[in-house]
Amino acid sequence: MVVKINPFIAKGQIIAPPSKSVAHRLLIASALKRGKTVIKNVGDSADVIATCNCLNRLGASITLEDGNATVVGLKEVIKNQILDCNESGSTLRFLLSVSCALGANATFTGSQKLLSRPNGALLEELESHGISIDKWTLGGSLMGGKFEVDASVSSQYVTGLLLALPILKEDSEITLQGKVVSKDYINITLSVLEKAGIKYQKSGNSIVIKGNQEYLLPDEVICEGDWSGSAFPLVLGAIGGEVTVKGLDVNSCQGDKEILAVLKKAGASVDIAGDEITVKRAMLGAFEQDFDNVPDLAPICAVLASFCRGLSVFTGVERLKLKESDRIETTLALLHSAGIFAEQQGGKIIIKGGVPKGGVFDGANDHRIVMSSAVIASAAVGQSLINGSEAIVKSYPEFFKDYKKLGGNADVYV
């Protein structure tokens, strides 16, 4: 899918997309609960659909309608199923542990890019607790005990275990080793466990979880708005207009609410009124930011930096290589296509702000690169084309509809 964009002045209000990070966790918690749960505002992103499909194959019953999910929890586990995670890292890494706790003997599949992302440390830990592994088929039943998890690669390893361990017979303890990355995602998981009545004790880098617990999620829950997806329209306001995003919780566990601090650092006008965030263009200046805990913000913050006077410096960017694309490479390519100087220097990205120009942007099969391209094109000089724009379905399928609500001139060609 190709999108043609002419520059415009963004103005208007939209509702924040659902947080797929929260949605994945609520869907799994509801599938592990006895009885029915209605989850409001889960959306219909490709990643969320992947989790729903896998849970249905394991024996849950999940139906999606109008952005809401009705979930009937597992009564009996269906074994020996093929679980297609598509391109969703959360689906794969969460359900690796959960399926083993259920004794599902499942075989996992997905896109080549997904299966090539690092998973060895998690698989080794599962194997040391009673799981047999033959390529992507995981057999046996997971046993509790002491788990030592390298949390320096992905917080998703930890989340999968946190969701799985309460239903084991034995008590368990997770010890997080190495520098813990994306720690706010672990906090999101713990908040969902609390909502589901799961007891745990956290002390430093250790989390103790009792076995034989029951998921007791309320019969109706609401999935909160997504700070990660909302960063795109918020930056759209900062570089050329006035945009309000409604449905965001400034007290959320989501680490990507850091976008507010970045926008303020860059000099944008930011106004908070309850669950409404309004961002207006102002004189923008260069900024420094560490993305170790918020890697998903890096591409759109690079777009922001391209409109800022001076040199912006991004640190903590190494893990960007392990996303849907190598986001160091694809983010730099995006900026170069717009005529902006940007380069990697050791473990840093350096961006010299200027006047971005319209061009031909490659979506790189990466939803965040596509959306970042659309935002830079909105205030660039001249017309732009974005190839591979269908990648937005992964996290924010309504992105171009919302883009047009804000005045965007986007013509879509299949």
KAQUICOR-V260747 format. One record per residue. N is the residue number from 1. RES is the residue in one letter. SS is DSSP state (H for helix, E for strand, - for the rest). PHI is phi as a letter, one per 30 degrees, with the letter a starting at -180 (none if undefined). OMEGA is omega in degrees with one decimal (none if undefined). Layout:
n-><N N>
res-><RES RES>
ss-><SS SS>
phi-><PHI PHI>
omega-><OMEGA OMEGA>
This chain:
n-><1 2 3 4 5 6 7 8 9 10 11 12 13 14 15 16 17 18 19 20 21 22 23 24 25 26 27 28 29 30 31 32 33 34 35 36 37 38 39 40 41 42 43 44 45 46 47 48 49 50 51 52 53 54 55 56 57 58 59 60 61 62 63 64 65 66 67 68 69 70 71 72 73 74 75 76 77 78 79 80 81 82 83 84 85 86 87 88 89 90 91 92 93 94 95 96 97 98 99 100 101 102 103 104 105 106 107 108 109 110 111 112 113 114 115 116 117 118 119 120 121 122 123 124 125 126 127 128 129 130 131 132 133 134 135 136 137 138 139 140 141 142 143 144 145 146 147 148 149 150 151 152 153 154 155 156 157 158 159 160 161 162 163 164 165 166 167 168 169 170 171 172 173 174 175 176 177 178 179 180 181 182 183 184 185 186 187 188 189 190 191 192 193 194 195 196 197 198 199 200 201 202 203 204 205 206 207 208 209 210 211 212 213 214 215 216 217 218 219 220 221 222 223 224 225 226 227 228 229 230 231 232 233 234 235 236 237 238 239 240 241 242 243 244 245 246 247 248 249 250 251 252 253 254 255 256 257 258 259 260 261 262 263 264 265 266 267 268 269 270 271 272 273 274 275 276 277 278 279 280 281 282 283 284 285 286 287 288 289 290 291 292 293 294 295 296 297 298 299 300 301 302 303 304 305 306 307 308 309 310 311 312 313 314 315 316 317 318 319 320 321 322 323 324 325 326 327 328 329 330 331 332 333 334 335 336 337 338 339 340 341 342 343 344 345 346 347 348 349 350 351 352 353 354 355 356 357 358 359 360 361 362 363 364 365 366 367 368 369 370 371 372 373 374 375 376 377 378 379 380 381 382 383 384 385 386 387 388 389 390 391 392 393 394 395 396 397 398 399 400 401 402 403 404 405 406 407 408 409 410 411 412 413 414>
res-><M V V K I N P F I A K G Q I I A P P S K S V A H R L L I A S A L K R G K T V I K N V G D S A D V I A T C N C L N R L G A S I T L E D G N A T V V G L K E V I K N Q I L D C N E S G S T L R F L L S V S C A L G A N A T F T G S Q K L L S R P N G A L L E E L E S H G I S I D K W T L G G S L M G G K F E V D A S V S S Q Y V T G L L L A L P I L K E D S E I T L Q G K V V S K D Y I N I T L S V L E K A G I K Y Q K S G N S I V I K G N Q E Y L L P D E V I C E G D W S G S A F P L V L G A I G G E V T V K G L D V N S C Q G D K E I L A V L K K A G A S V D I A G D E I T V K R A M L G A F E Q D F D N V P D L A P I C A V L A S F C R G L S V F T G V E R L K L K E S D R I E T T L A L L H S A G I F A E Q Q G G K I I I K G G V P K G G V F D G A N D H R I V M S S A V I A S A A V G Q S L I N G S E A I V K S Y P E F F K D Y K K L G G N A D V Y V>
ss-><- E E E E E - - - E E E E E E - - E - H H H H H H H H H H H H - E - - E E E E E - - - - - H H H H H H H H H H H H H - - E E E E E - - E E E E E - - - - - - - - - E E E - - - - H H H H H H H H H H H H H - - - - - E E E - - H H H H - - - - H H H H H H H H - - - - E E E - - E E E - - - - - E E E E E E - - - - - H H H H H H H H H H - - - - - - E E E E E E - - - - - H H H H H H H H H H H H H - - - - E E E E - - E E E E - - - - - E - - - - E E E - - E - H H H H H H H H H H H H H H E E E E E E - - - - - - - - H H H H H H H H H H H H - - E E E E E - - E E E E E - - - - E - - E E E - - - - H H H H H H H H H H H H - - E - E E E E E - - H H H H H - - - - H H H H H H H H H H H - - - E E E E E - - E E E E E - - - - E - - E E E - - - - H H H H H H H H H H H H - - E - - E E E E - H H H H H H - - - - H H H H H H H - - - E E E E E ->
phi-><none c c c b c d a c d a k b b c e d d d d d d e e d d d d d d d d c d j c b c c d i d i b d d d d d d d e d d d d d d k d b b b c a h i c c c b c d d c b d d c i c c c c c h c c d d e d d d d e d d d d d d i d h d c c b l d e d d d c d d b e d d d d d d d d c j c c b b h c c c c i b d c d k c c c c d c d c a d d e d e e d e d d d d c d d d d b b c c d c i d d c h d d d d d d d d d d d d d c i d c a b c b i c c b c b d d h c b d b d e d b b c d d d c d d d d e d d d d e d d c a l b b c c c j c c d c d d d d d d e e d d d d d e d j d d b b c b i c c c c b c d b d c b e b c a c c e c b d d d e d d d d d e d d c c d j c c b c c i c e d d d c c e b d d d d d d d d e d d d c i c d a a c b i c b c c b c d a c d c d a c c c d h h b e d d d d d d d d d d d b d d j d b b b d i d d d d d d b b d c e d d d e d d c j d c b c c b d>
omega-><179.6 176.6 175.7 -175.0 169.8 -178.5 -178.0 174.4 -176.5 176.7 176.4 -177.2 173.7 175.0 -178.8 173.6 177.6 176.1 179.1 176.5 178.3 -177.6 178.0 -174.3 178.6 179.4 179.4 179.0 179.7 177.0 179.1 179.7 173.0 176.3 -170.7 174.9 172.4 178.3 179.0 169.5 173.5 -179.0 -179.0 176.4 -178.1 179.9 178.8 178.1 177.7 178.5 178.4 -178.5 -179.9 179.0 176.0 179.4 177.1 175.6 173.6 174.7 -177.8 174.4 178.2 178.2 178.8 176.7 178.3 179.7 170.6 -172.9 169.6 -172.0 -178.7 170.6 179.1 -178.2 174.6 -174.2 173.5 179.0 171.1 -177.6 -178.5 -177.7 178.4 179.3 -173.3 176.7 178.6 -179.9 -177.9 -172.0 176.5 -173.5 171.7 -179.1 -176.6 -179.8 177.9 176.4 178.7 -176.5 -170.1 -177.3 -173.4 172.8 -176.8 174.4 -178.3 -179.8 -179.7 -179.9 -179.5 -175.0 177.7 178.6 -173.7 175.3 -172.3 -177.0 178.8 -178.8 178.0 -179.5 176.5 -179.5 -179.8 178.5 168.0 -177.4 173.6 -175.5 176.1 -172.7 -178.9 173.7 -176.5 -176.5 179.1 -179.7 -177.7 176.0 178.7 -179.3 -178.4 179.4 175.7 -170.7 173.4 -176.6 -178.6 -179.9 -177.0 173.5 -177.6 174.8 -176.5 -178.8 179.3 178.4 179.6 179.4 -173.9 -168.3 -178.8 -176.5 176.0 177.4 -174.3 170.3 -177.8 174.6 176.6 173.3 -178.6 -178.6 -178.9 177.2 -176.7 -179.9 178.0 -175.0 179.9 176.5 174.4 178.0 174.9 179.5 -179.6 178.9 176.4 176.8 177.8 179.2 -178.8 177.2 179.9 -178.4 175.7 175.0 -179.2 178.2 -177.0 179.4 179.7 175.8 179.8 -179.7 176.2 174.9 177.2 176.2 -178.9 176.0 -175.6 178.7 176.4 -176.7 175.0 178.8 180.0 175.7 -174.6 177.9 -171.6 177.3 -177.8 178.1 -177.9 178.4 -176.7 175.9 178.6 176.2 175.0 176.3 -175.1 -174.3 -178.7 177.1 179.3 -174.8 174.4 175.0 -177.3 176.2 179.1 -179.5 -178.5 177.7 -178.7 172.3 -176.4 -178.4 -175.0 169.1 173.8 178.1 178.3 179.8 179.8 179.9 178.6 178.7 -178.4 177.0 178.0 175.6 -177.7 179.1 -179.3 178.1 -176.6 -179.1 -180.0 177.2 177.7 179.5 178.9 176.5 173.6 176.1 -173.7 179.4 -177.1 -177.7 173.6 -178.4 174.3 -175.6 -177.0 -178.0 -178.3 -173.6 -177.0 179.7 -170.7 -177.6 -177.7 175.0 173.9 175.2 177.0 -178.3 -178.2 177.7 -176.4 178.3 178.0 -178.0 174.2 -176.7 177.9 173.6 179.9 -172.3 -172.5 -176.1 176.4 179.6 -170.5 -178.7 -178.7 168.5 169.2 -170.2 168.2 -178.6 -173.9 175.7 177.0 179.1 178.1 -177.9 178.8 178.3 178.5 177.6 -178.2 176.5 177.0 178.6 173.8 176.2 -175.5 -180.0 -177.7 168.3 -180.0 -178.4 176.2 -178.7 -179.2 179.2 -179.5 179.5 175.3 -179.2 176.3 -175.9 178.6 -179.4 174.4 -177.4 -175.7 -175.3 -177.1 175.5 177.2 -177.4 176.5 177.9 179.3 -179.5 179.4 179.5 -176.4 -177.5 178.3 176.6 179.2 -176.6 178.6 172.4 176.4 177.6 176.9 -174.3 179.5 -179.6 179.8 -176.9 -178.2 -174.5 -169.9 -175.2 -179.1 -172.1 -176.2 172.5 177.2 178.5 179.5 176.7 -179.4 177.3 -175.6 178.4 -174.8 176.5 -174.9 177.3 179.9 none>
